């Protein structure tokens, strides 16, 4: 039986994700907050633009946490919590900071979950695109 060691998400990785996400947001003229969590859900890095709405700090963190816990982009989960969705009661059933709004994406390395990134401050589709841009940069 072989064991593969996967390098965890580092603070350098987290800073690279924040830099790339903020660059994408700045090019669109959108002030944002960016949160990066490690595989255990612990904060690795956080940045809120001066002009970003204050609540974006909380939403970016909750989006990252939700993407990490469910190992799925939050954009893919939105319909699951609608009144007729299978996860309808999940946001209120757990005492956890889940947020089912686009902008959170899990981070994988060698096929393993190593963390998550969350964006807040723009429209949900914008936040999702900024997070996606950051992951593309990290993959380079």
SEDO-161920 format. One line per field, with one value per residue: residue number from 1; residue in three letters; x, y, z of N, C-alpha, C in turn. Coordinates in nm, 2 decimals. Each point is the difference from the previous one (the first is absolute). Layout:
REM residues N
resi = [NUM / ...]
resn = [ala / ...]
n.c1 = [X / ...]
n.c2 = [Y / ...]
n.c3 = [Z / ...]
ca.c1 = [X / ...]
ca.c2 = [Y / ...]
ca.c3 = [Z / ...]
c.c1 = [X / ...]
c.c2 = [Y / ...]
c.c3 = [Z / ...]
END
This chain:
REM residues 140
resi = [1 / 2 / 3 / 4 / 5 / 6 / 7 / 8 / 9 / 10 / 11 / 12 / 13 / 14 / 15 / 16 / 17 / 18 / 19 / 20 / 21 / 22 / 23 / 24 / 25 / 26 / 27 / 28 / 29 / 30 / 31 / 32 / 33 / 34 / 35 / 36 / 37 / 38 / 39 / 40 / 41 / 42 / 43 / 44 / 45 / 46 / 47 / 48 / 49 / 50 / 51 / 52 / 53 / 54 / 55 / 56 / 57 / 58 / 59 / 60 / 61 / 62 / 63 / 64 / 65 / 66 / 67 / 68 / 69 / 70 / 71 / 72 / 73 / 74 / 75 / 76 / 77 / 78 / 79 / 80 / 81 / 82 / 83 / 84 / 85 / 86 / 87 / 88 / 89 / 90 / 91 / 92 / 93 / 94 / 95 / 96 / 97 / 98 / 99 / 100 / 101 / 102 / 103 / 104 / 105 / 106 / 107 / 108 / 109 / 110 / 111 / 112 / 113 / 114 / 115 / 116 / 117 / 118 / 119 / 120 / 121 / 122 / 123 / 124 / 125 / 126 / 127 / 128 / 129 / 130 / 131 / 132 / 133 / 134 / 135 / 136 / 137 / 138 / 139 / 140]
resn = [unk / unk / unk / unk / unk / unk / unk / unk / unk / unk / unk / unk / unk / unk / unk / unk / unk / unk / unk / unk / unk / unk / unk / unk / unk / unk / unk / unk / unk / unk / unk / unk / unk / unk / unk / unk / unk / unk / unk / unk / unk / unk / unk / unk / unk / unk / unk / unk / unk / unk / unk / unk / unk / unk / unk / unk / unk / unk / unk / unk / unk / unk / unk / unk / unk / unk / unk / unk / unk / unk / unk / unk / unk / unk / unk / unk / unk / unk / unk / unk / unk / unk / unk / unk / unk / unk / unk / unk / unk / unk / unk / unk / unk / unk / unk / unk / unk / unk / unk / unk / unk / unk / unk / unk / unk / unk / unk / unk / unk / unk / unk / unk / unk / unk / unk / unk / unk / unk / unk / unk / unk / unk / unk / unk / unk / unk / unk / unk / unk / unk / unk / unk / unk / unk / unk / unk / unk / unk / unk / unk]
n.c1 = [0.08 / -0.02 / 0.08 / -0.09 / 0.11 / -0.11 / 0.07 / 0.00 / -0.11 / 0.09 / 0.07 / 0.10 / -0.06 / -0.03 / 0.12 / 0.04 / -0.09 / 0.03 / 0.13 / -0.02 / -0.07 / 0.08 / 0.10 / -0.06 / -0.02 / 0.13 / 0.03 / -0.09 / 0.09 / 0.02 / -0.03 / 0.09 / -0.05 / 0.12 / -0.05 / 0.11 / -0.06 / 0.06 / 0.05 / 0.05 / -0.01 / 0.13 / -0.01 / 0.04 / -0.09 / 0.00 / -0.07 / -0.03 / -0.04 / 0.06 / -0.03 / 0.04 / -0.13 / -0.03 / -0.12 / 0.07 / 0.06 / -0.12 / -0.05 / 0.12 / 0.00 / -0.13 / 0.03 / 0.12 / -0.06 / -0.10 / 0.08 / 0.07 / -0.10 / -0.05 / 0.13 / -0.06 / 0.00 / -0.01 / 0.05 / 0.06 / -0.01 / 0.00 / -0.02 / 0.10 / 0.01 / -0.05 / -0.12 / 0.01 / 0.12 / 0.08 / 0.07 / -0.14 / 0.00 / 0.10 / -0.03 / -0.12 / 0.02 / 0.11 / 0.07 / 0.00 / 0.10 / -0.10 / 0.04 / -0.12 / 0.11 / 0.00 / 0.12 / -0.04 / 0.13 / -0.02 / 0.11 / 0.03 / 0.07 / 0.04 / -0.11 / 0.07 / -0.10 / 0.05 / -0.12 / -0.03 / -0.06 / -0.02 / -0.09 / 0.00 / -0.11 / 0.01 / -0.06 / -0.09 / -0.05 / 0.02 / -0.05 / -0.09 / -0.02 / 0.00 / -0.08 / -0.07 / 0.01 / -0.02 / -0.09 / -0.04 / 0.02 / -0.07 / -0.08 / 0.04]
n.c2 = [-0.12 / 0.09 / 0.09 / 0.09 / 0.07 / 0.07 / 0.09 / 0.04 / 0.07 / 0.08 / 0.08 / -0.05 / -0.12 / 0.02 / 0.06 / -0.10 / -0.08 / 0.06 / 0.00 / -0.12 / -0.04 / 0.07 / -0.06 / -0.11 / 0.02 / 0.03 / -0.09 / -0.06 / 0.06 / -0.12 / 0.08 / -0.08 / -0.10 / -0.05 / -0.12 / -0.05 / -0.12 / -0.06 / -0.12 / 0.05 / 0.09 / 0.00 / 0.12 / 0.01 / 0.07 / 0.14 / 0.05 / 0.12 / 0.03 / 0.11 / -0.02 / -0.12 / -0.04 / 0.04 / -0.03 / 0.05 / 0.05 / 0.02 / 0.06 / 0.06 / 0.02 / 0.03 / 0.07 / 0.05 / 0.03 / 0.05 / 0.07 / 0.03 / 0.03 / 0.06 / 0.04 / 0.12 / 0.05 / 0.10 / 0.04 / -0.11 / 0.06 / 0.11 / -0.07 / -0.06 / 0.13 / 0.00 / 0.06 / -0.04 / 0.06 / -0.09 / 0.12 / 0.01 / -0.09 / -0.03 / 0.11 / -0.04 / -0.12 / 0.06 / -0.01 / 0.02 / 0.07 / -0.08 / 0.02 / -0.01 / 0.08 / 0.02 / -0.06 / -0.12 / -0.04 / -0.13 / -0.02 / -0.05 / -0.10 / -0.04 / 0.07 / 0.06 / 0.01 / 0.12 / 0.05 / 0.13 / 0.06 / 0.12 / 0.05 / 0.12 / 0.06 / -0.10 / 0.00 / -0.09 / 0.03 / 0.13 / -0.02 / -0.08 / 0.10 / 0.08 / -0.08 / -0.02 / 0.13 / 0.01 / -0.09 / 0.06 / 0.11 / -0.05 / -0.04 / 0.13]
n.c3 = [0.00 / -0.10 / 0.07 / -0.04 / 0.02 / 0.04 / -0.07 / 0.13 / 0.01 / -0.06 / 0.09 / -0.06 / 0.00 / 0.12 / 0.01 / -0.07 / 0.07 / 0.11 / -0.04 / -0.05 / 0.11 / 0.07 / -0.08 / 0.00 / 0.13 / 0.02 / -0.09 / 0.08 / 0.08 / 0.05 / 0.10 / 0.05 / 0.07 / 0.04 / 0.01 / 0.06 / -0.01 / 0.10 / -0.01 / 0.11 / -0.10 / 0.02 / 0.05 / -0.13 / -0.07 / 0.02 / -0.09 / 0.05 / -0.12 / 0.00 / -0.13 / 0.03 / -0.02 / 0.12 / -0.03 / -0.10 / 0.12 / 0.06 / -0.10 / -0.02 / 0.13 / 0.01 / -0.11 / 0.04 / 0.12 / -0.06 / -0.08 / 0.11 / 0.08 / -0.11 / 0.00 / -0.01 / -0.12 / 0.07 / -0.12 / 0.02 / 0.12 / -0.07 / -0.11 / 0.06 / 0.02 / -0.12 / 0.02 / -0.13 / 0.04 / -0.03 / -0.02 / -0.02 / 0.09 / -0.08 / -0.07 / 0.04 / -0.05 / -0.05 / 0.11 / -0.13 / -0.04 / -0.04 / -0.12 / -0.05 / -0.01 / -0.14 / -0.01 / 0.03 / 0.00 / 0.00 / 0.07 / -0.12 / 0.05 / -0.11 / -0.03 / 0.09 / 0.09 / -0.03 / -0.04 / 0.01 / -0.10 / 0.06 / -0.09 / 0.05 / -0.04 / -0.09 / -0.12 / 0.04 / -0.12 / 0.04 / 0.12 / -0.06 / -0.09 / 0.10 / 0.07 / -0.11 / -0.02 / 0.13 / -0.01 / -0.11 / 0.07 / 0.11 / -0.10 / -0.03]
ca.c1 = [-0.08 / 0.08 / -0.07 / 0.04 / -0.01 / -0.04 / 0.04 / -0.11 / 0.00 / 0.09 / -0.04 / 0.05 / -0.11 / -0.11 / 0.03 / -0.01 / -0.14 / -0.05 / 0.05 / -0.06 / -0.14 / -0.01 / 0.03 / -0.12 / -0.11 / 0.04 / -0.01 / -0.14 / -0.05 / -0.09 / 0.07 / -0.04 / 0.07 / 0.04 / 0.04 / 0.05 / 0.01 / 0.07 / -0.09 / -0.07 / -0.09 / 0.07 / 0.03 / 0.13 / 0.02 / -0.12 / 0.02 / -0.12 / 0.03 / -0.04 / -0.14 / -0.09 / -0.10 / 0.05 / -0.06 / 0.07 / 0.09 / -0.07 / -0.05 / 0.11 / 0.05 / -0.10 / 0.00 / 0.12 / -0.03 / -0.10 / 0.06 / 0.09 / -0.07 / -0.07 / 0.09 / -0.07 / -0.02 / -0.13 / -0.08 / -0.07 / -0.08 / -0.11 / -0.13 / -0.02 / -0.06 / -0.13 / -0.11 / -0.02 / 0.13 / 0.03 / 0.07 / -0.07 / 0.02 / 0.14 / 0.06 / -0.05 / 0.01 / 0.13 / 0.06 / 0.13 / -0.01 / -0.02 / -0.06 / -0.03 / 0.00 / 0.12 / 0.12 / 0.09 / 0.04 / 0.10 / 0.14 / 0.05 / 0.14 / 0.02 / -0.13 / -0.04 / -0.05 / 0.11 / -0.04 / -0.11 / 0.01 / -0.13 / 0.00 / -0.12 / 0.01 / -0.06 / -0.11 / 0.04 / 0.07 / 0.13 / 0.08 / 0.04 / 0.10 / 0.13 / 0.05 / 0.04 / 0.12 / 0.10 / 0.04 / 0.08 / 0.14 / 0.07 / 0.03 / 0.11]
ca.c2 = [0.12 / 0.12 / 0.12 / 0.12 / 0.12 / 0.12 / 0.12 / 0.08 / 0.14 / 0.08 / 0.14 / 0.06 / -0.03 / 0.08 / 0.13 / 0.00 / 0.00 / 0.13 / 0.10 / -0.03 / 0.04 / 0.14 / 0.06 / -0.02 / 0.09 / 0.14 / 0.02 / 0.02 / 0.12 / -0.04 / -0.02 / -0.13 / -0.07 / -0.14 / -0.09 / -0.13 / -0.10 / -0.13 / -0.12 / -0.01 / 0.11 / 0.10 / 0.11 / 0.01 / 0.14 / 0.07 / 0.14 / 0.08 / 0.13 / 0.12 / 0.05 / -0.11 / 0.01 / -0.07 / -0.14 / -0.09 / -0.08 / -0.12 / -0.09 / -0.07 / -0.11 / -0.10 / -0.07 / -0.09 / -0.11 / -0.08 / -0.08 / -0.10 / -0.11 / -0.09 / -0.03 / 0.03 / 0.15 / 0.05 / 0.03 / -0.13 / -0.04 / 0.10 / -0.06 / -0.10 / 0.05 / 0.06 / -0.07 / -0.13 / -0.07 / -0.10 / 0.06 / 0.11 / 0.03 / -0.01 / 0.12 / 0.03 / -0.12 / -0.01 / 0.12 / 0.02 / 0.12 / -0.03 / 0.10 / -0.06 / 0.10 / -0.02 / 0.07 / -0.09 / -0.11 / -0.08 / 0.00 / -0.14 / -0.02 / -0.15 / -0.07 / 0.01 / 0.12 / 0.06 / 0.13 / 0.06 / 0.15 / 0.06 / 0.14 / 0.08 / 0.15 / 0.03 / -0.09 / -0.14 / -0.05 / 0.06 / -0.06 / -0.13 / 0.01 / 0.05 / -0.12 / -0.09 / 0.06 / -0.02 / -0.14 / -0.01 / 0.06 / -0.09 / -0.12 / 0.02]
ca.c3 = [0.00 / 0.00 / 0.05 / -0.07 / 0.08 / -0.07 / 0.06 / 0.04 / -0.05 / 0.09 / 0.01 / -0.13 / -0.09 / 0.04 / -0.04 / -0.15 / -0.04 / 0.03 / -0.10 / -0.13 / 0.01 / 0.01 / -0.13 / -0.08 / 0.04 / -0.03 / -0.14 / -0.02 / 0.08 / 0.11 / 0.13 / 0.05 / 0.11 / -0.05 / 0.11 / -0.04 / 0.12 / -0.02 / -0.01 / 0.13 / 0.02 / 0.08 / -0.08 / -0.04 / -0.04 / -0.02 / -0.04 / -0.04 / -0.06 / 0.08 / -0.04 / 0.01 / 0.10 / 0.12 / 0.00 / -0.09 / 0.07 / 0.05 / -0.11 / -0.07 / 0.09 / 0.00 / -0.13 / 0.00 / 0.09 / -0.07 / -0.11 / 0.06 / 0.07 / -0.09 / -0.11 / -0.13 / -0.01 / 0.05 / -0.11 / -0.03 / 0.11 / 0.02 / -0.02 / 0.10 / 0.13 / -0.03 / 0.07 / -0.04 / -0.02 / 0.11 / 0.11 / 0.04 / 0.15 / 0.04 / 0.06 / 0.14 / 0.08 / 0.06 / 0.06 / -0.08 / -0.08 / -0.14 / -0.09 / -0.13 / -0.11 / -0.08 / 0.04 / 0.08 / -0.08 / 0.07 / -0.06 / 0.00 / -0.04 / -0.03 / 0.02 / 0.14 / 0.05 / 0.09 / 0.05 / -0.07 / -0.01 / 0.00 / -0.04 / 0.03 / -0.04 / -0.14 / -0.02 / 0.01 / -0.12 / 0.00 / 0.10 / -0.05 / -0.11 / 0.06 / 0.07 / -0.11 / -0.06 / 0.10 / -0.01 / -0.13 / 0.02 / 0.09 / -0.08 / -0.09]
c.c1 = [0.09 / -0.08 / 0.06 / -0.01 / -0.03 / 0.05 / -0.12 / 0.00 / 0.09 / -0.05 / 0.05 / -0.11 / -0.12 / 0.02 / -0.01 / -0.14 / -0.06 / 0.04 / -0.07 / -0.15 / -0.02 / 0.03 / -0.12 / -0.11 / 0.03 / -0.02 / -0.15 / -0.06 / -0.08 / 0.09 / -0.05 / 0.08 / 0.03 / 0.04 / 0.06 / 0.01 / 0.08 / -0.10 / -0.08 / -0.10 / 0.06 / 0.04 / 0.15 / 0.03 / -0.14 / 0.04 / -0.13 / 0.05 / -0.06 / -0.15 / -0.10 / -0.10 / 0.05 / -0.05 / 0.08 / 0.10 / -0.06 / -0.05 / 0.11 / 0.04 / -0.11 / -0.01 / 0.11 / -0.03 / -0.10 / 0.06 / 0.09 / -0.08 / -0.08 / 0.08 / -0.06 / 0.00 / -0.13 / -0.10 / -0.08 / -0.10 / -0.13 / -0.14 / -0.04 / -0.07 / -0.12 / -0.11 / -0.02 / 0.12 / 0.03 / 0.08 / -0.07 / 0.02 / 0.14 / 0.05 / -0.04 / 0.01 / 0.13 / 0.04 / 0.13 / -0.02 / -0.01 / -0.07 / 0.00 / -0.02 / 0.13 / 0.11 / 0.10 / 0.04 / 0.11 / 0.13 / 0.05 / 0.15 / 0.02 / -0.13 / -0.05 / -0.04 / 0.10 / -0.05 / -0.11 / 0.03 / -0.15 / 0.02 / -0.14 / 0.02 / -0.06 / -0.13 / 0.05 / 0.08 / 0.14 / 0.09 / 0.05 / 0.11 / 0.14 / 0.07 / 0.06 / 0.13 / 0.12 / 0.05 / 0.08 / 0.14 / 0.08 / 0.05 / 0.12 / 0.13]
c.c2 = [0.12 / 0.12 / 0.11 / 0.12 / 0.12 / 0.12 / 0.09 / 0.14 / 0.08 / 0.14 / 0.07 / -0.03 / 0.09 / 0.14 / 0.01 / 0.00 / 0.14 / 0.10 / -0.02 / 0.04 / 0.15 / 0.07 / -0.02 / 0.09 / 0.15 / 0.03 / 0.02 / 0.12 / -0.04 / -0.02 / -0.13 / -0.03 / -0.14 / -0.07 / -0.13 / -0.08 / -0.12 / -0.11 / -0.02 / 0.11 / 0.12 / 0.12 / 0.00 / 0.14 / 0.06 / 0.15 / 0.06 / 0.13 / 0.11 / 0.04 / -0.12 / 0.02 / -0.09 / -0.14 / -0.09 / -0.08 / -0.13 / -0.09 / -0.07 / -0.12 / -0.11 / -0.08 / -0.10 / -0.13 / -0.10 / -0.09 / -0.11 / -0.11 / -0.09 / -0.03 / 0.03 / 0.16 / 0.04 / 0.03 / -0.13 / -0.04 / 0.09 / -0.07 / -0.11 / 0.05 / 0.08 / -0.08 / -0.14 / -0.09 / -0.10 / 0.05 / 0.12 / 0.04 / 0.00 / 0.14 / 0.03 / -0.12 / -0.02 / 0.13 / 0.03 / 0.12 / -0.03 / 0.11 / -0.05 / 0.11 / -0.02 / 0.09 / -0.08 / -0.12 / -0.08 / 0.00 / -0.15 / 0.00 / -0.15 / -0.08 / 0.00 / 0.14 / 0.06 / 0.13 / 0.06 / 0.15 / 0.05 / 0.15 / 0.06 / 0.14 / 0.03 / -0.08 / -0.14 / -0.06 / 0.06 / -0.06 / -0.14 / 0.01 / 0.05 / -0.12 / -0.10 / 0.05 / -0.02 / -0.15 / -0.03 / 0.04 / -0.10 / -0.13 / 0.01 / -0.04]
c.c3 = [0.00 / 0.05 / -0.07 / 0.09 / -0.09 / 0.08 / 0.04 / -0.06 / 0.10 / 0.00 / -0.13 / -0.11 / 0.03 / -0.04 / -0.15 / -0.04 / 0.03 / -0.10 / -0.13 / 0.01 / 0.00 / -0.13 / -0.09 / 0.04 / -0.03 / -0.15 / -0.04 / 0.08 / 0.12 / 0.13 / 0.07 / 0.13 / -0.05 / 0.13 / -0.05 / 0.13 / -0.04 / 0.00 / 0.13 / 0.03 / 0.07 / -0.10 / -0.04 / -0.04 / -0.02 / -0.04 / -0.04 / -0.06 / 0.08 / -0.03 / 0.00 / 0.11 / 0.12 / 0.00 / -0.09 / 0.06 / 0.05 / -0.11 / -0.07 / 0.09 / 0.00 / -0.14 / 0.00 / 0.09 / -0.06 / -0.11 / 0.05 / 0.06 / -0.10 / -0.13 / -0.13 / -0.01 / 0.05 / -0.11 / -0.04 / 0.10 / 0.02 / -0.01 / 0.11 / 0.13 / -0.03 / 0.07 / -0.04 / -0.01 / 0.12 / 0.12 / 0.06 / 0.14 / 0.04 / 0.06 / 0.14 / 0.09 / 0.07 / 0.06 / -0.06 / -0.09 / -0.15 / -0.08 / -0.14 / -0.11 / -0.07 / 0.05 / 0.09 / -0.09 / 0.08 / -0.08 / 0.01 / -0.05 / -0.02 / 0.03 / 0.14 / 0.04 / 0.10 / 0.06 / -0.08 / -0.01 / -0.01 / -0.03 / 0.04 / -0.04 / -0.13 / -0.01 / 0.01 / -0.12 / -0.01 / 0.10 / -0.04 / -0.11 / 0.06 / 0.07 / -0.10 / -0.06 / 0.10 / -0.01 / -0.12 / 0.02 / 0.09 / -0.07 / -0.09 / 0.06]
END
